[in-house]
Amino acid sequence: MSGGLNKKHDLQIQAGRESWVSSIAMLAPDTVAGPELIEVEDEVTPQEVRDMFLGKMLV
């Protein structure tokens, strides 16, 4: 990799205006969980990603 920097995925959950849950729609377009940076080469399970987001809930 160039420059010695590791490539990462920047994951976050964002509230949508079209949500049928009015309390979520009112938060749009704010981020409600994350951001979570995961290195491209990391082997992460869906459950691990879910747990990471639960630890970074902003609402």
DSSP file (Angstrom, degrees, kcal/mol; ACC not computed):
  #  RESIDUE AA STRUCTURE BP1 BP2  ACC     N-H-->O    O-->H-N    N-H-->O    O-->H-N    TCO  KAPPA ALPHA  PHI   PSI    X-CA   Y-CA   Z-CA
    1    1 A M    >         0   0    0      0, 0.0     3,-1.0     0, 0.0     2,-0.2   0.000 360.0 360.0 360.0 143.0    0.0    0.0    0.0
    2    2 A S  G >   +     0   0    0      1,-0.2     3,-1.2     2,-0.1     0, 0.0  -0.467 360.0   8.9 -76.9 142.3    1.3    3.4   -0.8
    3    3 A G  G 3  S-     0   0    0      1,-0.3    -1,-0.2    -2,-0.2     3,-0.1   0.528 113.9 -86.5  72.8   5.1    2.3    5.8    1.9
    4    4 A G  G <  S+     0   0    0     -3,-1.0     2,-0.4     1,-0.2    -1,-0.3   0.620  88.3 138.6  71.3  11.5    2.1    3.1    4.6
    5    5 A L    <   -     0   0    0     -3,-1.2     2,-0.3     1,-0.0    -1,-0.2  -0.748  50.1-132.9 -93.2 136.5   -1.6    3.8    5.1
    6    6 A N        -     0   0    0     -2,-0.4     2,-0.3    -3,-0.1    -1,-0.0  -0.681  22.2-121.1 -84.4 138.1   -4.0    0.9    5.6
    7    7 A K        -     0   0    0     -2,-0.3    33,-2.5    32,-0.0     2,-0.3  -0.611  36.4-173.6 -79.3 138.3   -7.2    1.1    3.6
    8    8 A K  E     -A   39   0A   0     -2,-0.3     2,-0.4    31,-0.3    31,-0.3  -0.957  26.6-126.6-134.6 150.1  -10.4    1.1    5.7
    9    9 A H  E     -A   38   0A   0     29,-3.5    29,-2.4    -2,-0.3     2,-0.8  -0.814  21.9-146.7 -89.4 135.0  -14.1    0.9    5.2
   10   10 A D  E     -A   37   0A   0     -2,-0.4     2,-0.4    27,-0.2    27,-0.2  -0.885  23.5-174.8-105.6 101.8  -15.9    3.8    6.9
   11   11 A L  E     +A   36   0A   0     25,-2.8    25,-2.8    -2,-0.8     2,-0.3  -0.800  12.0 154.5-103.6 138.3  -19.3    2.3    8.1
   12   12 A Q  E     -     0   0A   0     -2,-0.4     2,-0.5    23,-0.2    22,-0.2  -0.983  36.5-127.3-154.3 156.2  -22.1    4.3    9.7
   13   13 A I  E     -A   33   0A   0     20,-2.6    19,-3.0    -2,-0.3    20,-1.4  -0.928  26.8-166.5-108.2 128.0  -25.9    4.1   10.1
   14   14 A Q  E     -A   31   0A   0     -2,-0.5    17,-0.2    17,-0.3     2,-0.2  -0.930  21.7-118.5-118.8 137.0  -27.8    7.1    9.0
   15   15 A A        -     0   0    0     15,-2.6     2,-0.4    -2,-0.4    10,-0.1  -0.485  30.1-141.0 -70.9 141.4  -31.5    7.9    9.7
   16   16 A G    >   -     0   0    0     -2,-0.2     3,-1.5    12,-0.1    12,-0.2  -0.855  12.8-138.0-109.3 142.0  -33.7    8.2    6.6
   17   17 A R  T 3  S+     0   0    0     -2,-0.4    -1,-0.1     1,-0.3     8,-0.1   0.751 103.9  60.8 -64.1 -24.4  -36.5   10.7    6.1
   18   18 A E  T 3  S+     0   0    0      2,-0.0    -1,-0.3     7,-0.0     7,-0.1   0.415  74.9 129.3 -86.0   2.8  -38.6    7.9    4.5
   19   19 A S    <   -     0   0    0     -3,-1.5     6,-0.1     1,-0.2     9,-0.0  -0.281  58.4-142.2 -59.8 140.4  -38.6    5.7    7.7
   20   20 A W  S    S+     0   0    0      1,-0.1     2,-0.8     4,-0.1    -1,-0.2   0.560  86.7  84.3 -80.6  -7.1  -42.0    4.6    8.7
   21   21 A V  S >> S-     0   0    0      1,-0.2     4,-2.3     2,-0.0     3,-1.0  -0.865  72.9-155.1 -94.6 110.6  -40.9    5.1   12.4
   22   22 A S  H 3> S+     0   0    0     -2,-0.8     4,-1.9     1,-0.3    -1,-0.2   0.823  89.6  57.5 -60.4 -34.3  -41.6    8.8   13.0
   23   23 A S  H 34 S+     0   0    0      1,-0.2     4,-0.4     2,-0.2    -1,-0.3   0.827 111.2  43.7 -67.8 -29.1  -39.0    9.2   15.7
   24   24 A I  H X> S+     0   0    0     -3,-1.0     3,-1.3     2,-0.2     4,-0.7   0.897 110.0  54.8 -77.8 -42.9  -36.3    7.9   13.3
   25   25 A A  H >< S+     0   0    0     -4,-2.3     3,-0.8     1,-0.3    -2,-0.2   0.843 101.7  59.4 -59.2 -33.5  -37.5   10.0   10.5
   26   26 A M  T 3< S+     0   0    0     -4,-1.9    -1,-0.3     1,-0.2    -2,-0.2   0.752 101.8  54.7 -67.5 -22.9  -37.2   13.1   12.7
   27   27 A L  T X4 S+     0   0    0     -3,-1.3     3,-2.4    -4,-0.4    -1,-0.2   0.662  90.3 155.2 -82.4 -17.1  -33.4   12.4   13.1
   28   28 A A  T <<  +     0   0    0     -3,-0.8   -12,-0.1    -4,-0.7     3,-0.1  -0.242  57.2  15.3 -61.0 143.9  -32.8   12.3    9.4
   29   29 A P  T 3  S+     0   0    0      0, 0.0    -1,-0.3     0, 0.0    -2,-0.1  -0.785 100.1 108.9 -97.2  34.3  -30.3   12.8    7.9
   30   30 A D  S <  S-     0   0    0     -3,-2.4   -15,-2.6   -16,-0.1     2,-0.4  -0.281  73.5-107.5 -71.3 153.7  -28.1   12.4   11.0
   31   31 A T  E     -A   14   0A   0    -17,-0.2   -17,-0.3     1,-0.1     3,-0.1  -0.663  31.1-175.6 -75.4 132.0  -25.8    9.5   11.7
   32   32 A V  E     +     0   0A   0    -19,-3.0    26,-2.9    -2,-0.4    27,-0.7   0.557  68.0  20.7-108.9 -12.0  -27.3    7.3   14.5
   33   33 A A  E    S-AB  13  57A   0    -20,-1.4   -20,-2.6    24,-0.3    -1,-0.3  -0.960  96.8 -29.2-155.0 139.5  -24.5    4.8   14.9
   34   34 A G  E     -     0   0A   0     22,-1.4   -22,-0.2    -2,-0.3     2,-0.1  -0.673  17.1-142.9 107.3-164.5  -20.8    4.9   14.0
   35   35 A P  E     +     0   0A   0      0, 0.0     2,-0.5     0, 0.0    -1,-0.3   0.563  43.2 179.1 -74.1 154.8  -18.6    5.8   12.4
   36   36 A E  E     -A   11   0A   0    -25,-2.8   -25,-2.8    -3,-0.2     2,-0.6  -0.990  15.7-152.5-125.4 121.0  -16.8    2.5   12.6
   37   37 A L  E     -A   10   0A   0     -2,-0.5     2,-0.5   -27,-0.2   -27,-0.2  -0.844  15.6-178.6 -97.8 122.8  -13.5    2.1   10.7
   38   38 A I  E     -A    9   0A   0    -29,-2.4   -29,-3.5    -2,-0.6    -2,-0.0  -0.982  28.7-119.8-124.2 124.6  -12.7   -1.5    9.6
   39   39 A E  E >   -A    8   0A   0     -2,-0.5     3,-1.5   -31,-0.3   -31,-0.3  -0.339  22.8-122.9 -63.0 142.1   -9.5   -2.4    7.8
   40   40 A V  T 3  S+     0   0    0    -33,-2.5    -1,-0.1     1,-0.3   -32,-0.1   0.853 111.2  48.4 -55.1 -39.7  -10.1   -3.9    4.3
   41   41 A E  T 3  S+     0   0    0    -34,-0.3    -1,-0.3     2,-0.1     2,-0.1   0.572  85.8 112.2 -82.0  -7.8   -8.2   -7.0    5.2
   42   42 A D    <   -     0   0    0     -3,-1.5     2,-0.9     1,-0.1    -4,-0.0  -0.417  64.5-139.1 -66.6 137.2  -10.0   -7.6    8.5
   43   43 A E        +     0   0    0     -2,-0.1     2,-0.4     2,-0.0    -1,-0.1  -0.859  34.8 171.1 -97.5 103.0  -12.2  -10.7    8.6
   44   44 A V        -     0   0    0     -2,-0.9    -6,-0.0    -6,-0.0    -2,-0.0  -0.944  25.4-137.2-119.8 131.9  -15.2   -9.4   10.5
   45   45 A T     >  -     0   0    0     -2,-0.4     4,-2.0     1,-0.1     5,-0.2  -0.452  27.1-111.9 -81.4 158.8  -18.5  -11.3   11.0
   46   46 A P  H  > S+     0   0    0      0, 0.0     4,-2.5     0, 0.0     5,-0.2   0.882 119.8  54.3 -55.8 -38.1  -21.9   -9.6   10.6
   47   47 A Q  H  > S+     0   0    0      1,-0.2     4,-2.5     2,-0.2     5,-0.2   0.882 106.2  51.4 -65.4 -37.4  -22.4  -10.1   14.3
   48   48 A E  H  > S+     0   0    0      2,-0.2     4,-2.1     1,-0.2    -1,-0.2   0.895 110.2  48.8 -65.9 -39.7  -19.1   -8.3   15.2
   49   49 A V  H  X S+     0   0    0     -4,-2.0     4,-2.3     2,-0.2    -2,-0.2   0.925 111.1  50.7 -64.2 -43.8  -20.1   -5.4   13.0
   50   50 A R  H  X S+     0   0    0     -4,-2.5     4,-2.5     1,-0.2    -2,-0.2   0.927 110.2  49.3 -58.5 -45.9  -23.5   -5.3   14.7
   51   51 A D  H  X S+     0   0    0     -4,-2.5     4,-1.5     1,-0.2    -1,-0.2   0.876 108.6  53.5 -62.8 -37.8  -21.8   -5.3   18.1
   52   52 A M  H  < S+     0   0    0     -4,-2.1     4,-0.5     1,-0.2    -1,-0.2   0.923 110.6  46.6 -62.1 -43.9  -19.5   -2.5   17.1
   53   53 A F  H >< S+     0   0    0     -4,-2.3     3,-1.4     1,-0.2   -19,-0.3   0.896 107.7  55.7 -66.0 -40.2  -22.5   -0.3   16.0
   54   54 A L  H >< S+     0   0    0     -4,-2.5     3,-0.8     1,-0.3    -1,-0.2   0.846 105.7  53.4 -60.7 -32.3  -24.4   -1.1   19.3
   55   55 A G  T 3< S+     0   0    0     -4,-1.5    -1,-0.3     1,-0.2    -2,-0.2   0.617 112.7  44.2 -76.5 -12.1  -21.3    0.2   21.1
   56   56 A K  T <  S+     0   0    0     -3,-1.4   -22,-1.4    -4,-0.5    -1,-0.2  -0.029  74.6 148.9-123.5  31.0  -21.4    3.5   19.2
   57   57 A M  B <   -B   33   0A   0     -3,-0.8   -24,-0.3   -24,-0.2   -25,-0.1  -0.473  26.3-169.5 -65.7 133.3  -25.2    4.3   19.2
   58   58 A L              0   0    0    -26,-2.9   -25,-0.2    -2,-0.2    -1,-0.1   0.415 360.0 360.0-104.7  -1.7  -25.6    8.1   19.1
   59   59 A V              0   0    0    -27,-0.7    -1,-0.1     0, 0.0   -26,-0.1   0.379 360.0 360.0-113.6 360.0  -29.3    8.1   19.9
